């Protein structure tokens, strides 16, 4: 429990949410947890507080409630206070409760968990039009265009680059700056076309933020920090986290597109987003402080590999499915076979929405998929 909290704080929270006899405790079982919880009649509830405006929390709570009504129940719901509010004012903060399920952080190398996260994200994006039509987001919940920050960041990198022009480090730096410029140029041409296609997104997304629930064999997001953004930002961040050229990224795309196929413009924007040197952003920021803390040779090799992967991905997006040949897939126990309504092709899916509930037991692994894997070295 935080030091500034005491018995009066606990009682105020419990009474506000109608849980006067609830038991307050902290969970520290895994890296995912570490949150204060209440035991309630309906199960565990995480106690959260924020200085965020009340209208933002109300919008998030109402949106999650509607998503649940639409069948998307893998996101932790807000628990309303006795008067029906999604958050209550206690001292100088807004306090709210969310449903909580204790599990282990999802692993970007576990294909079942990767595919499950991909489906949940696609279901969230696909339900966006209906939710946003009913619940207009506050302006503060509409994300800034990623291009603005990325362009400004790259301009500072370019100003500092003259200090490091020699050797492989200088060559790597020039390639990184060219990648940034290529990404921004491609994305800016698509920006206006995509402006009207923003979707409900997660303000912070990582496989580790999702919990794997062993008993129900499902994934669950305990705190869904909703905002409105381009779909490709969430998808791109997860692809980069899964690793350039790794099989997990292909499974993420296949599971996502089986639920919500990307439009041609979204595909182009995704490729542009991936081209930006996100992985080196912090190291490049150090350039502006006079530090060049990256290995030139290693960076060049990784950049080359990433460029080949993006070209390969672009080709797979544009190649008709009938021209593809099947390739064997590892039969690792963590792999999950797609359902009849789910396609494992990353180019031309278009199947109906799959159920948001995951199977109660592991399904047999898939032996063949429809893409040719990115060549390993």
Secondary structure, 3 states (H helix, E strand, C coil): CCCCCCHHHHHHHHHHCCCCCCEEEEECCCCCCCEEEEEECCEEEEEEEECCCHHHHHHHHHHHHHHHHCCCCCECCEECCCCCCCCEEECCEEEEEEECCCCEECCCCCHHHHHHHHHHHHHHHHCHHHHHHHCCCCHHHECCCHHHHHHHHHHHHHHHHHHCCCHHHHHHHHHHHHHHHHHHHHHHHHHHHHHHHCEEEECCCCHHHEEEECCCCEEEECCCCEEEECHHHHHHHHHHHHCCCCHHHHHHHHHHHHHCCCCHHHHHHHHHHHHCCHHHHHHHHHHCCCCCCCCHHHHHHHHHHHHHHHHHHHHHHHCCHHHCCCEECCCCCCCCCCCCCCCCCCCCCCCCCCCCCCCCCCCCCCCEECCCCCCCC
